[in-house]
């Protein structure tokens, strides 16, 4: 699986994607999503958890995935 963090103002998230799924409702611990950098960044002082933006999970062949933009971390329910 590969992923892309979405700018919800540019994507019609009310309709299902052609391939994959949209996920939301995740929180990140000890960091935050920076809109300008489009990457994880330091969290604000005294803020432990922040809500993550919507993510598009896309099925891909393992050989086609570019891991250079990824940060491997667990997801807990």
PQR file with spaces between the fields and no chain letter, atoms N, CA, C, O and H, PARSE charges and radii, in Angstrom:
ATOM       1  N    UNK     1       0.834   -1.180    0.000 -0.4000 1.5000
ATOM       2  CA   UNK     1       0.000    0.000    0.000 -0.0000 2.0000
ATOM       3  C    UNK     1       0.879    1.245    0.000  0.5500 1.7000
ATOM       4  O    UNK     1       1.939    1.275    0.627 -0.5500 1.4000
ATOM       5  N    UNK     2       0.430    2.249   -0.700 -0.4000 1.5000
ATOM       6  CA   UNK     2       1.080    3.553   -0.699 -0.0000 2.0000
ATOM       7  C    UNK     2       0.050    4.560   -0.192  0.5500 1.7000
ATOM       8  O    UNK     2      -1.118    4.211   -0.018 -0.5500 1.4000
ATOM       9  H    UNK     2      -0.430    2.224   -1.209  0.4000 1.0000
ATOM      10  N    UNK     3       0.456    5.774    0.041 -0.4000 1.5000
ATOM      11  CA   UNK     3      -0.471    6.760    0.589 -0.0000 2.0000
ATOM      12  C    UNK     3      -0.169    8.145    0.057  0.5500 1.7000
ATOM      13  O    UNK     3       0.912    8.415   -0.467 -0.5500 1.4000
ATOM      14  H    UNK     3       1.405    6.057   -0.100  0.4000 1.0000
ATOM      15  N    UNK     4      -1.163    9.023    0.209 -0.4000 1.5000
ATOM      16  CA   UNK     4      -0.993   10.434   -0.109 -0.0000 2.0000
ATOM      17  C    UNK     4      -1.855   11.219    0.868  0.5500 1.7000
ATOM      18  O    UNK     4      -3.043   10.935    1.018 -0.5500 1.4000
ATOM      19  H    UNK     4      -2.040    8.805    0.635  0.4000 1.0000
ATOM      20  N    UNK     5      -1.264   12.204    1.530 -0.4000 1.5000
ATOM      21  CA   UNK     5      -2.023   13.074    2.428 -0.0000 2.0000
ATOM      22  C    UNK     5      -2.752   14.082    1.554  0.5500 1.7000
ATOM      23  O    UNK     5      -2.146   14.711    0.686 -0.5500 1.4000
ATOM      24  H    UNK     5      -0.299   12.435    1.407  0.4000 1.0000
ATOM      25  N    UNK     6      -4.053   14.236    1.783 -0.4000 1.5000
ATOM      26  CA   UNK     6      -4.893   15.036    0.900 -0.0000 2.0000
ATOM      27  C    UNK     6      -5.098   16.462    1.386  0.5500 1.7000
ATOM      28  O    UNK     6      -5.194   16.726    2.584 -0.5500 1.4000
ATOM      29  H    UNK     6      -4.545   13.725    2.488  0.4000 1.0000
ATOM      30  N    UNK     7      -5.162   17.370    0.427 -0.4000 1.5000
ATOM      31  CA   UNK     7      -5.660   18.722    0.677 -0.0000 2.0000
ATOM      32  C    UNK     7      -7.150   18.642    0.361  0.5500 1.7000
ATOM      33  O    UNK     7      -7.544   18.653   -0.805 -0.5500 1.4000
ATOM      34  H    UNK     7      -5.084   17.156   -0.547  0.4000 1.0000
ATOM      35  N    UNK     8      -7.966   18.564    1.388 -0.4000 1.5000
ATOM      36  CA   UNK     8      -9.398   18.296    1.223 -0.0000 2.0000
ATOM      37  C    UNK     8     -10.125   19.366    0.411  0.5500 1.7000
ATOM      38  O    UNK     8     -11.200   19.108   -0.130 -0.5500 1.4000
ATOM      39  H    UNK     8      -7.647   18.555    2.335  0.4000 1.0000
ATOM      40  N    UNK     9      -9.548   20.563    0.323 -0.4000 1.5000
ATOM      41  CA   UNK     9     -10.189   21.608   -0.466 -0.0000 2.0000
ATOM      42  C    UNK     9     -10.014   21.377   -1.968  0.5500 1.7000
ATOM      43  O    UNK     9     -10.729   21.976   -2.771 -0.5500 1.4000
ATOM      44  H    UNK     9      -8.675   20.773    0.763  0.4000 1.0000
ATOM      45  N    UNK    10      -9.075   20.519   -2.353 -0.4000 1.5000
ATOM      46  CA   UNK    10      -8.804   20.268   -3.765 -0.0000 2.0000
ATOM      47  C    UNK    10      -9.333   18.926   -4.264  0.5500 1.7000
ATOM      48  O    UNK    10      -9.229   18.616   -5.450 -0.5500 1.4000
ATOM      49  H    UNK    10      -8.494   20.032   -1.701  0.4000 1.0000
ATOM      50  N    UNK    11      -9.904   18.129   -3.353 -0.4000 1.5000
ATOM      51  CA   UNK    11     -10.370   16.788   -3.703 -0.0000 2.0000
ATOM      52  C    UNK    11     -11.820   16.626   -3.254  0.5500 1.7000
ATOM      53  O    UNK    11     -12.186   17.048   -2.157 -0.5500 1.4000
ATOM      54  H    UNK    11      -9.989   18.381   -2.389  0.4000 1.0000
ATOM      55  N    UNK    12     -12.638   16.016   -4.100 -0.4000 1.5000
ATOM      56  CA   UNK    12     -14.018   15.729   -3.725 -0.0000 2.0000
ATOM      57  C    UNK    12     -14.029   14.469   -2.864  0.5500 1.7000
ATOM      58  O    UNK    12     -14.083   13.354   -3.382 -0.5500 1.4000
ATOM      59  H    UNK    12     -12.341   15.673   -4.991  0.4000 1.0000
ATOM      60  N    UNK    13     -13.978   14.655   -1.556 -0.4000 1.5000
ATOM      61  CA   UNK    13     -13.905   13.512   -0.642 -0.0000 2.0000
ATOM      62  C    UNK    13     -15.270   12.918   -0.333  0.5500 1.7000
ATOM      63  O    UNK    13     -15.363   11.931    0.396 -0.5500 1.4000
ATOM      64  H    UNK    13     -13.934   15.561   -1.135  0.4000 1.0000
ATOM      65  N    UNK    14     -16.319   13.500   -0.873 -0.4000 1.5000
ATOM      66  CA   UNK    14     -17.666   12.947   -0.677 -0.0000 2.0000
ATOM      67  C    UNK    14     -17.888   11.719   -1.565  0.5500 1.7000
ATOM      68  O    UNK    14     -18.752   10.888   -1.286 -0.5500 1.4000
ATOM      69  H    UNK    14     -16.243   14.302   -1.465  0.4000 1.0000
ATOM      70  N    UNK    15     -17.094   11.617   -2.637 -0.4000 1.5000
ATOM      71  CA   UNK    15     -17.174   10.456   -3.537 -0.0000 2.0000
ATOM      72  C    UNK    15     -15.989    9.543   -3.286  0.5500 1.7000
ATOM      73  O    UNK    15     -14.897   10.004   -2.953 -0.5500 1.4000
ATOM      74  H    UNK    15     -16.391   12.292   -2.863  0.4000 1.0000
ATOM      75  N    UNK    16     -16.206    8.260   -3.446 -0.4000 1.5000
ATOM      76  CA   UNK    16     -15.127    7.285   -3.257 -0.0000 2.0000
ATOM      77  C    UNK    16     -14.065    7.455   -4.341  0.5500 1.7000
ATOM      78  O    UNK    16     -14.396    7.800   -5.476 -0.5500 1.4000
ATOM      79  H    UNK    16     -17.093    7.885   -3.717  0.4000 1.0000
ATOM      80  N    UNK    17     -12.793    7.217   -4.011 -0.4000 1.5000
ATOM      81  CA   UNK    17     -11.756    7.309   -5.033 -0.0000 2.0000
ATOM      82  C    UNK    17     -11.884    6.160   -6.026  0.5500 1.7000
ATOM      83  O    UNK    17     -12.507    5.140   -5.731 -0.5500 1.4000
ATOM      84  H    UNK    17     -12.524    6.937   -3.089  0.4000 1.0000
ATOM      85  N    UNK    18     -11.294    6.330   -7.199 -0.4000 1.5000
ATOM      86  CA   UNK    18     -11.328    5.260   -8.203 -0.0000 2.0000
ATOM      87  C    UNK    18     -10.631    4.007   -7.693  0.5500 1.7000
ATOM      88  O    UNK    18     -11.068    2.891   -7.977 -0.5500 1.4000
ATOM      89  H    UNK    18     -10.788    7.158   -7.439  0.4000 1.0000
ATOM      90  N    UNK    19      -9.556    4.185   -6.948 -0.4000 1.5000
ATOM      91  CA   UNK    19      -8.783    3.067   -6.433 -0.0000 2.0000
ATOM      92  C    UNK    19      -8.346    3.384   -5.004  0.5500 1.7000
ATOM      93  O    UNK    19      -7.862    4.487   -4.747 -0.5500 1.4000
ATOM      94  H    UNK    19      -9.201    5.092   -6.718  0.4000 1.0000
ATOM      95  N    UNK    20      -8.502    2.461   -4.085 -0.4000 1.5000
ATOM      96  CA   UNK    20      -8.104    2.678   -2.708 -0.0000 2.0000
ATOM      97  C    UNK    20      -9.227    3.240   -1.860  0.5500 1.7000
ATOM      98  O    UNK    20     -10.401    3.166   -2.224 -0.5500 1.4000
ATOM      99  H    UNK    20      -8.895    1.566   -4.294  0.4000 1.0000
ATOM     100  N    UNK    21      -8.844    3.808   -0.711 -0.4000 1.5000
ATOM     101  CA   UNK    21      -9.811    4.367    0.231 -0.0000 2.0000
ATOM     102  C    UNK    21      -9.271    5.657    0.838  0.5500 1.7000
ATOM     103  O    UNK    21      -8.063    5.886    0.878 -0.5500 1.4000
ATOM     104  H    UNK    21      -7.891    3.868   -0.415  0.4000 1.0000
ATOM     105  N    UNK    22     -10.200    6.498    1.312 -0.4000 1.5000
ATOM     106  CA   UNK    22      -9.837    7.666    2.099 -0.0000 2.0000
ATOM     107  C    UNK    22      -9.992    7.288    3.565  0.5500 1.7000
ATOM     108  O    UNK    22     -10.985    6.665    3.941 -0.5500 1.4000
ATOM     109  H    UNK    22     -11.182    6.311    1.280  0.4000 1.0000
ATOM     110  N    UNK    23      -9.025    7.657    4.396 -0.4000 1.5000
ATOM     111  CA   UNK    23      -9.164    7.427    5.837 -0.0000 2.0000
ATOM     112  C    UNK    23      -9.006    8.759    6.559  0.5500 1.7000
ATOM     113  O    UNK    23      -8.266    9.637    6.115 -0.5500 1.4000
ATOM     114  H    UNK    23      -8.218    8.163    4.090  0.4000 1.0000
ATOM     115  N    UNK    24      -9.704    8.895    7.668 -0.4000 1.5000
ATOM     116  CA   UNK    24      -9.623   10.106    8.482 -0.0000 2.0000
ATOM     117  C    UNK    24      -9.900    9.720    9.922  0.5500 1.7000
ATOM     118  O    UNK    24     -10.307    8.594   10.207 -0.5500 1.4000
ATOM     119  H    UNK    24     -10.305    8.182    8.029  0.4000 1.0000
ATOM     120  N    UNK    25      -9.677   10.657   10.823 -0.4000 1.5000
ATOM     121  CA   UNK    25      -9.921   10.389   12.241 -0.0000 2.0000
ATOM     122  C    UNK    25      -8.684    9.916   12.970  0.5500 1.7000
ATOM     123  O    UNK    25      -8.772    9.522   14.133 -0.5500 1.4000
ATOM     124  H    UNK    25      -9.347   11.572   10.591  0.4000 1.0000
ATOM     125  N    UNK    26      -7.528    9.943   12.317 -0.4000 1.5000
ATOM     126  CA   UNK    26      -6.289    9.546   12.989 -0.0000 2.0000
ATOM     127  C    UNK    26      -5.695   10.742   13.723  0.5500 1.7000
ATOM     128  O    UNK    26      -5.906   11.891   13.337 -0.5500 1.4000
ATOM     129  H    UNK    26      -7.457   10.262   11.373  0.4000 1.0000
ATOM     130  N    UNK    27      -4.962   10.457   14.770 -0.4000 1.5000
ATOM     131  CA   UNK    27      -4.216   11.473   15.503 -0.0000 2.0000
ATOM     132  C    UNK    27      -2.752   11.066   15.506  0.5500 1.7000
ATOM     133  O    UNK    27      -2.432    9.878   15.557 -0.5500 1.4000
ATOM     134  H    UNK    27      -4.791    9.523   15.084  0.4000 1.0000
ATOM     135  N    UNK    28      -1.865   12.048   15.452 -0.4000 1.5000
ATOM     136  CA   UNK    28      -0.435   11.771   15.544 -0.0000 2.0000
ATOM     137  C    UNK    28       0.052   12.255   16.907  0.5500 1.7000
ATOM     138  O    UNK    28      -0.459   13.230   17.458 -0.5500 1.4000
ATOM     139  H    UNK    28      -2.125   13.013   15.411  0.4000 1.0000
ATOM     140  N    UNK    29       1.053   11.547   17.437 -0.4000 1.5000
ATOM     141  CA   UNK    29       1.560   11.844   18.764 -0.0000 2.0000
ATOM     142  C    UNK    29       2.957   12.448   18.670  0.5500 1.7000
ATOM     143  O    UNK    29       3.847   11.878   18.039 -0.5500 1.4000
ATOM     144  H    UNK    29       1.467   10.754   16.989  0.4000 1.0000
ATOM     145  N    UNK    30       3.140   13.598   19.297 -0.4000 1.5000
ATOM     146  CA   UNK    30       4.455   14.217   19.358 -0.0000 2.0000
ATOM     147  C    UNK    30       4.888   14.923   18.084  0.5500 1.7000
ATOM     148  O    UNK    30       6.062   15.263   17.938 -0.5500 1.4000
ATOM     149  H    UNK    30       2.417   14.061   19.810  0.4000 1.0000
ATOM     150  N    UNK    31       3.969   15.148   17.166 -0.4000 1.5000
ATOM     151  CA   UNK    31       4.267   15.879   15.934 -0.0000 2.0000
ATOM     152  C    UNK    31       2.966   16.450   15.385  0.5500 1.7000
ATOM     153  O    UNK    31       1.902   16.289   15.984 -0.5500 1.4000
ATOM     154  H    UNK    31       3.015   14.872   17.285  0.4000 1.0000
ATOM     155  N    UNK    32       3.063   17.120   14.235 -0.4000 1.5000
ATOM     156  CA   UNK    32       1.867   17.669   13.592 -0.0000 2.0000
ATOM     157  C    UNK    32       2.103   17.690   12.092  0.5500 1.7000
ATOM     158  O    UNK    32       3.242   17.584   11.639 -0.5500 1.4000
ATOM     159  H    UNK    32       3.927   17.250   13.749  0.4000 1.0000
ATOM     160  N    UNK    33       1.040   17.824   11.323 -0.4000 1.5000
ATOM     161  CA   UNK    33       1.150   17.935    9.876 -0.0000 2.0000
ATOM     162  C    UNK    33       1.348   19.401    9.521  0.5500 1.7000
ATOM     163  O    UNK    33       0.530   20.241    9.895 -0.5500 1.4000
ATOM     164  H    UNK    33       0.114   17.909   11.691  0.4000 1.0000
ATOM     165  N    UNK    34       2.421   19.718    8.805 -0.4000 1.5000
ATOM     166  CA   UNK    34       2.700   21.089    8.385 -0.0000 2.0000
ATOM     167  C    UNK    34       2.183   21.269    6.967  0.5500 1.7000
ATOM     168  O    UNK    34       2.649   20.607    6.040 -0.5500 1.4000
ATOM     169  H    UNK    34       3.085   19.035    8.501  0.4000 1.0000
ATOM     170  N    UNK    35       1.211   22.175    6.800 -0.4000 1.5000
ATOM     171  CA   UNK    35       0.585   22.423    5.492 -0.0000 2.0000
ATOM     172  C    UNK    35       1.586   22.953    4.469  0.5500 1.7000
ATOM     173  O    UNK    35       1.574   22.528    3.313 -0.5500 1.4000
ATOM     174  H    UNK    35       0.832   22.713    7.553  0.4000 1.0000
ATOM     175  N    UNK    36       2.447   23.874    4.884 -0.4000 1.5000
ATOM     176  CA   UNK    36       3.390   24.483    3.929 -0.0000 2.0000
ATOM     177  C    UNK    36       4.422   23.474    3.436  0.5500 1.7000
ATOM     178  O    UNK    36       4.703   23.408    2.240 -0.5500 1.4000
ATOM     179  H    UNK    36       2.456   24.219    5.823  0.4000 1.0000
ATOM     180  N    UNK    37       4.985   22.692    4.348 -0.4000 1.5000
ATOM     181  CA   UNK    37       6.015   21.713    3.987 -0.0000 2.0000
ATOM     182  C    UNK    37       5.426   20.429    3.409  0.5500 1.7000
ATOM     183  O    UNK    37       6.118   19.655    2.746 -0.5500 1.4000
ATOM     184  H    UNK    37       4.756   22.746    5.320  0.4000 1.0000
ATOM     185  N    UNK    38       4.139   20.217    3.673 -0.4000 1.5000
ATOM     186  CA   UNK    38       3.471   18.963    3.322 -0.0000 2.0000
ATOM     187  C    UNK    38       4.245   17.775    3.893  0.5500 1.7000
ATOM     188  O    UNK    38       4.554   16.809    3.195 -0.5500 1.4000
ATOM     189  H    UNK    38       3.578   20.846    4.211  0.4000 1.0000
ATOM     190  N    UNK    39       4.545   17.886    5.191 -0.4000 1.5000
ATOM     191  CA   UNK    39       5.312   16.853    5.887 -0.0000 2.0000
ATOM     192  C    UNK    39       5.045   16.951    7.389  0.5500 1.7000
ATOM     193  O    UNK    39       4.484   17.935    7.873 -0.5500 1.4000
ATOM     194  H    UNK    39       4.294   18.671    5.757  0.4000 1.0000
ATOM     195  N    UNK    40       5.458   15.913    8.113 -0.4000 1.5000
ATOM     196  CA   UNK    40       5.369   15.965    9.567 -0.0000 2.0000
ATOM     197  C    UNK    40       6.404   16.948   10.084  0.5500 1.7000
ATOM     198  O    UNK    40       7.489   17.075    9.517 -0.5500 1.4000
ATOM     199  H    UNK    40       5.913   15.114    7.721  0.4000 1.0000
ATOM     200  N    UNK    41       6.062   17.645   11.170 -0.4000 1.5000
ATOM     201  CA   UNK    41       6.950   18.641   11.748 -0.0000 2.0000
ATOM     202  C    UNK    41       6.832   18.580   13.266  0.5500 1.7000
ATOM     203  O    UNK    41       6.003   17.850   13.810 -0.5500 1.4000
ATOM     204  H    UNK    41       5.181   17.541   11.630  0.4000 1.0000
ATOM     205  N    UNK    42       7.669   19.354   13.936 -0.4000 1.5000
ATOM     206  CA   UNK    42       7.631   19.425   15.394 -0.0000 2.0000
ATOM     207  C    UNK    42       6.236   19.843   15.866  0.5500 1.7000
ATOM     208  O    UNK    42       5.565   20.647   15.219 -0.5500 1.4000
ATOM     209  H    UNK    42       8.343   19.947   13.495  0.4000 1.0000
ATOM     210  N    UNK    43       5.819   19.295   16.986 -0.4000 1.5000
ATOM     211  CA   UNK    43       4.520   19.682   17.525 -0.0000 2.0000
ATOM     212  C    UNK    43       4.632   21.041   18.213  0.5500 1.7000
ATOM     213  O    UNK    43       5.721   21.483   18.578 -0.5500 1.4000
ATOM     214  H    UNK    43       6.364   18.642   17.512  0.4000 1.0000
ATOM     215  N    UNK    44       3.502   21.677   18.379 -0.4000 1.5000
ATOM     216  CA   UNK    44       3.464   22.947   19.108 -0.0000 2.0000
ATOM     217  C    UNK    44       3.767   22.672   20.579  0.5500 1.7000
ATOM     218  O    UNK    44       3.502   21.571   21.062 -0.5500 1.4000
ATOM     219  H    UNK    44       2.617   21.318   18.082  0.4000 1.0000
ATOM     220  N    UNK    45       4.315   23.648   21.299 -0.4000 1.5000
ATOM     221  CA   UNK    45       4.619   23.439   22.718 -0.0000 2.0000
ATOM     222  C    UNK    45       3.393   22.992   23.511  0.5500 1.7000
ATOM     223  O    UNK    45       2.303   23.546   23.363 -0.5500 1.4000
ATOM     224  H    UNK    45       4.530   24.543   20.906  0.4000 1.0000
ATOM     225  N    UNK    46       3.588   22.000   24.339 -0.4000 1.5000
ATOM     226  CA   UNK    46       2.566   21.446   25.237 -0.0000 2.0000
ATOM     227  C    UNK    46       1.397   20.788   24.510  0.5500 1.7000
ATOM     228  O    UNK    46       0.339   20.595   25.109 -0.5500 1.4000
ATOM     229  H    UNK    46       4.473   21.550   24.459  0.4000 1.0000
ATOM     230  N    UNK    47       1.561   20.438   23.230 -0.4000 1.5000
ATOM     231  CA   UNK    47       0.520   19.731   22.477 -0.0000 2.0000
ATOM     232  C    UNK    47       1.063   18.346   22.149  0.5500 1.7000
ATOM     233  O    UNK    47       2.002   18.211   21.364 -0.5500 1.4000
ATOM     234  H    UNK    47       2.421   20.595   22.743  0.4000 1.0000
ATOM     235  N    UNK    48       0.470   17.314   22.752 -0.4000 1.5000
ATOM     236  CA   UNK    48       0.964   15.957   22.541 -0.0000 2.0000
ATOM     237  C    UNK    48       0.323   15.302   21.327  0.5500 1.7000
ATOM     238  O    UNK    48       1.018   14.653   20.545 -0.5500 1.4000
ATOM     239  H    UNK    48      -0.293   17.424   23.389  0.4000 1.0000
ATOM     240  N    UNK    49      -0.997   15.456   21.149 -0.4000 1.5000
ATOM     241  CA   UNK    49      -1.716   14.815   20.043 -0.0000 2.0000
ATOM     242  C    UNK    49      -2.312   15.871   19.122  0.5500 1.7000
ATOM     243  O    UNK    49      -2.852   16.874   19.590 -0.5500 1.4000
ATOM     244  H    UNK    49      -1.562   15.983   21.785  0.4000 1.0000
ATOM     245  N    UNK    50      -2.213   15.647   17.804 -0.4000 1.5000
ATOM     246  CA   UNK    50      -2.885   16.517   16.840 -0.0000 2.0000
ATOM     247  C    UNK    50      -3.590   15.644   15.810  0.5500 1.7000
ATOM     248  O    UNK    50      -3.148   14.536   15.506 -0.5500 1.4000
ATOM     249  H    UNK    50      -1.775   14.833   17.424  0.4000 1.0000
ATOM     250  N    UNK    51      -4.686   16.158   15.282 -0.4000 1.5000
ATOM     251  CA   UNK    51      -5.457   15.405   14.291 -0.0000 2.0000
ATOM     252  C    UNK    51      -4.719   15.414   12.959  0.5500 1.7000
ATOM     253  O    UNK    51      -4.227   16.449   12.511 -0.5500 1.4000
ATOM     254  H    UNK    51      -5.045   17.059   15.529  0.4000 1.0000
ATOM     255  N    UNK    52      -4.652   14.249   12.339 -0.4000 1.5000
ATOM     256  CA   UNK    52      -3.999   14.107   11.034 -0.0000 2.0000
ATOM     257  C    UNK    52      -5.008   14.413    9.939  0.5500 1.7000
ATOM     258  O    UNK    52      -6.207   14.180   10.095 -0.5500 1.4000
ATOM     259  H    UNK    52      -5.052   13.408   12.702  0.4000 1.0000
ATOM     260  N    UNK    53      -4.505   14.938    8.835 -0.4000 1.5000
ATOM     261  CA   UNK    53      -5.370   15.212    7.684 -0.0000 2.0000
ATOM     262  C    UNK    53      -5.852   13.903    7.057  0.5500 1.7000
ATOM     263  O    UNK    53      -5.364   12.826    7.398 -0.5500 1.4000
ATOM     264  H    UNK    53      -3.531   15.127    8.709  0.4000 1.0000
ATOM     265  N    UNK    54      -6.799   14.004    6.152 -0.4000 1.5000
ATOM     266  CA   UNK    54      -7.308   12.833    5.440 -0.0000 2.0000
ATOM     267  C    UNK    54      -6.195   12.229    4.579  0.5500 1.7000
ATOM     268  O    UNK    54      -5.396   12.946    3.977 -0.5500 1.4000
ATOM     269  H    UNK    54      -7.196   14.880    5.874  0.4000 1.0000
ATOM     270  N    UNK    55      -6.162   10.907    4.537 -0.4000 1.5000
ATOM     271  CA   UNK    55      -5.122   10.184    3.797 -0.0000 2.0000
ATOM     272  C    UNK    55      -5.785    9.281    2.764  0.5500 1.7000
ATOM     273  O    UNK    55      -6.788    8.627    3.052 -0.5500 1.4000
ATOM     274  H    UNK    55      -6.810   10.324    5.026  0.4000 1.0000
ATOM     275  N    UNK    56      -5.222    9.248    1.568 -0.4000 1.5000
ATOM     276  CA   UNK    56      -5.688    8.349    0.506 -0.0000 2.0000
ATOM     277  C    UNK    56      -4.743    7.151    0.489  0.5500 1.7000
ATOM     278  O    UNK    56      -3.571    7.284    0.138 -0.5500 1.4000
ATOM     279  H    UNK    56      -4.408    9.779    1.334  0.4000 1.0000
ATOM     280  N    UNK    57      -5.253    5.990    0.867 -0.4000 1.5000
ATOM     281  CA   UNK    57      -4.483    4.747    0.838 -0.0000 2.0000
ATOM     282  C    UNK    57      -4.702    4.112   -0.531  0.5500 1.7000
ATOM     283  O    UNK    57      -5.839    3.888   -0.947 -0.5500 1.4000
ATOM     284  H    UNK    57      -6.206    5.882    1.152  0.4000 1.0000
ATOM     285  N    UNK    58      -3.594    3.821   -1.233 -0.4000 1.5000
ATOM     286  CA   UNK    58      -3.673    3.294   -2.594 -0.0000 2.0000
ATOM     287  C    UNK    58      -2.935    1.970   -2.711  0.5500 1.7000
ATOM     288  O    UNK    58      -1.790    1.864   -2.271 -0.5500 1.4000
ATOM     289  H    UNK    58      -2.670    4.003   -0.896  0.4000 1.0000
ATOM     290  N    UNK    59      -3.568    0.957   -3.297 -0.4000 1.5000
ATOM     291  CA   UNK    59      -2.860   -0.298   -3.521 -0.0000 2.0000
ATOM     292  C    UNK    59      -1.843   -0.124   -4.660  0.5500 1.7000
ATOM     293  O    UNK    59      -2.148    0.469   -5.694 -0.5500 1.4000
ATOM     294  H    UNK    59      -4.498    1.043   -3.655  0.4000 1.0000
ATOM     295  N    UNK    60      -0.648   -0.645   -4.453 -0.4000 1.5000
ATOM     296  CA   UNK    60       0.403   -0.582   -5.475 -0.0000 2.0000
ATOM     297  C    UNK    60       1.280   -1.813   -5.369  0.5500 1.7000
ATOM     298  O    UNK    60       1.337   -2.462   -4.324 -0.5500 1.4000
ATOM     299  H    UNK    60      -0.400   -1.127   -3.613  0.4000 1.0000
ATOM     300  N    UNK    61       1.961   -2.128   -6.457 -0.4000 1.5000
ATOM     301  CA   UNK    61       2.975   -3.177   -6.408 -0.0000 2.0000
ATOM     302  C    UNK    61       4.128   -2.685   -5.551  0.5500 1.7000
ATOM     303  O    UNK    61       4.501   -1.514   -5.613 -0.5500 1.4000
ATOM     304  H    UNK    61       1.915   -1.601   -7.305  0.4000 1.0000
ATOM     305  N    UNK    62       4.690   -3.579   -4.753 -0.4000 1.5000
ATOM     306  CA   UNK    62       5.763   -3.192   -3.845 -0.0000 2.0000
ATOM     307  C    UNK    62       6.929   -2.547   -4.588  0.5500 1.7000
ATOM     308  O    UNK    62       7.549   -1.617   -4.072 -0.5500 1.4000
ATOM     309  H    UNK    62       4.387   -4.531   -4.703  0.4000 1.0000
ATOM     310  N    UNK    63       7.232   -3.024   -5.783 -0.4000 1.5000
ATOM     311  CA   UNK    63       8.345   -2.491   -6.565 -0.0000 2.0000
ATOM     312  C    UNK    63       8.085   -1.067   -7.058  0.5500 1.7000
ATOM     313  O    UNK    63       9.028   -0.349   -7.388 -0.5500 1.4000
ATOM     314  H    UNK    63       6.728   -3.779   -6.202  0.4000 1.0000
ATOM     315  N    UNK    64       6.817   -0.649   -7.111 -0.4000 1.5000
ATOM     316  CA   UNK    64       6.465    0.679   -7.623 -0.0000 2.0000
ATOM     317  C    UNK    64       6.375    1.752   -6.535  0.5500 1.7000
ATOM     318  O    UNK    64       6.149    2.923   -6.841 -0.5500 1.4000
ATOM     319  H    UNK    64       6.050   -1.232   -6.842  0.4000 1.0000
ATOM     320  N    UNK    65       6.549    1.367   -5.281 -0.4000 1.5000
ATOM     321  CA   UNK    65       6.396    2.323   -4.180 -0.0000 2.0000
ATOM     322  C    UNK    65       7.717    3.036   -3.920  0.5500 1.7000
ATOM     323  O    UNK    65       8.765    2.402   -3.801 -0.5500 1.4000
ATOM     324  H    UNK    65       6.733    0.416   -5.032  0.4000 1.0000
ATOM     325  N    UNK    66       7.653    4.375   -3.832 -0.4000 1.5000
ATOM     326  CA   UNK    66       8.811    5.199   -3.488 -0.0000 2.0000
ATOM     327  C    UNK    66       8.784    5.427   -1.983  0.5500 1.7000
ATOM     328  O    UNK    66       7.957    6.190   -1.484 -0.5500 1.4000
ATOM     329  H    UNK    66       6.801    4.890   -3.928  0.4000 1.0000
ATOM     330  N    UNK    67       9.683    4.771   -1.261 -0.4000 1.5000
ATOM     331  CA   UNK    67       9.702    4.890    0.192 -0.0000 2.0000
ATOM     332  C    UNK    67      10.433    6.145    0.662  0.5500 1.7000
ATOM     333  O    UNK    67      10.530    6.377    1.868 -0.5500 1.4000
ATOM     334  H    UNK    67      10.355    4.151   -1.667  0.4000 1.0000
ATOM     335  N    UNK    68      10.944    6.954   -0.251 -0.4000 1.5000
ATOM     336  CA   UNK    68      11.678    8.157    0.111 -0.0000 2.0000
ATOM     337  C    UNK    68      10.832    9.205    0.803  0.5500 1.7000
ATOM     338  O    UNK    68      11.363   10.014    1.564 -0.5500 1.4000
ATOM     339  H    UNK    68      10.865    6.766   -1.230  0.4000 1.0000
ATOM     340  N    UNK    69       9.535    9.214    0.563 -0.4000 1.5000
ATOM     341  CA   UNK    69       8.648   10.203    1.185 -0.0000 2.0000
ATOM     342  C    UNK    69       7.931    9.652    2.410  0.5500 1.7000
ATOM     343  O    UNK    69       7.077   10.333    2.978 -0.5500 1.4000
ATOM     344  H    UNK    69       9.103    8.557   -0.055  0.4000 1.0000
ATOM     345  N    UNK    70       8.258    8.450    2.822 -0.4000 1.5000
ATOM     346  CA   UNK    70       7.499    7.768    3.864 -0.0000 2.0000
ATOM     347  C    UNK    70       8.202    7.782    5.217  0.5500 1.7000
ATOM     348  O    UNK    70       9.428    7.856    5.307 -0.5500 1.4000
ATOM     349  H    UNK    70       8.951    7.897    2.360  0.4000 1.0000
ATOM     350  N    UNK    71       7.393    7.710    6.252 -0.4000 1.5000
ATOM     351  CA   UNK    71       7.879    7.517    7.610 -0.0000 2.0000
ATOM     352  C    UNK    71       7.136    6.301    8.141  0.5500 1.7000
ATOM     353  O    UNK    71       5.914    6.328    8.284 -0.5500 1.4000
ATOM     354  H    UNK    71       6.397    7.649    6.179  0.4000 1.0000
ATOM     355  N    UNK    72       7.858    5.260    8.428 -0.4000 1.5000
ATOM     356  CA   UNK    72       7.265    4.000    8.879 -0.0000 2.0000
ATOM     357  C    UNK    72       6.882    4.118   10.345  0.5500 1.7000
ATOM     358  O    UNK    72       7.740    4.352   11.196 -0.5500 1.4000
ATOM     359  H    UNK    72       8.851    5.239    8.312  0.4000 1.0000
ATOM     360  N    UNK    73       5.605    3.957   10.645 -0.4000 1.5000
ATOM     361  CA   UNK    73       5.173    4.010   12.047 -0.0000 2.0000
ATOM     362  C    UNK    73       3.914    3.166   12.216  0.5500 1.7000
ATOM     363  O    UNK    73       3.178    2.936   11.256 -0.5500 1.4000
ATOM     364  H    UNK    73       4.907    3.767    9.954  0.4000 1.0000
ATOM     365  N    UNK    74       3.673    2.707   13.443 -0.4000 1.5000
ATOM     366  CA   UNK    74       2.471    1.905   13.674 -0.0000 2.0000
ATOM     367  C    UNK    74       1.227    2.764   13.734  0.5500 1.7000
ATOM     368  O    UNK    74       1.298    3.961   14.015 -0.5500 1.4000
ATOM     369  H    UNK    74       4.271    2.895   14.222  0.4000 1.0000
ATOM     370  N    UNK    75       0.078    2.142   13.468 -0.4000 1.5000
ATOM     371  CA   UNK    75      -1.229    2.785   13.609 -0.0000 2.0000
ATOM     372  C    UNK    75      -1.993    1.964   14.639  0.5500 1.7000
ATOM     373  O    UNK    75      -2.132    0.748   14.499 -0.5500 1.4000
ATOM     374  H    UNK    75       0.021    1.170   13.240  0.4000 1.0000
ATOM     375  N    UNK    76      -2.484    2.634   15.668 -0.4000 1.5000
ATOM     376  CA   UNK    76      -3.225    1.959   16.724 -0.0000 2.0000
ATOM     377  C    UNK    76      -4.695    2.331   16.663  0.5500 1.7000
ATOM     378  O    UNK    76      -5.058    3.457   16.323 -0.5500 1.4000
ATOM     379  H    UNK    76      -2.371    3.621   15.781  0.4000 1.0000
ATOM     380  N    UNK    77      -5.519    1.374   16.994 -0.4000 1.5000
ATOM     381  CA   UNK    77      -6.964    1.633   17.060 -0.0000 2.0000
ATOM     382  C    UNK    77      -7.350    1.726   18.511  0.5500 1.7000
ATOM     383  O    UNK    77      -8.521    1.940   18.826 -0.5500 1.4000
ATOM     384  H    UNK    77      -5.224    0.459   17.271  0.4000 1.0000
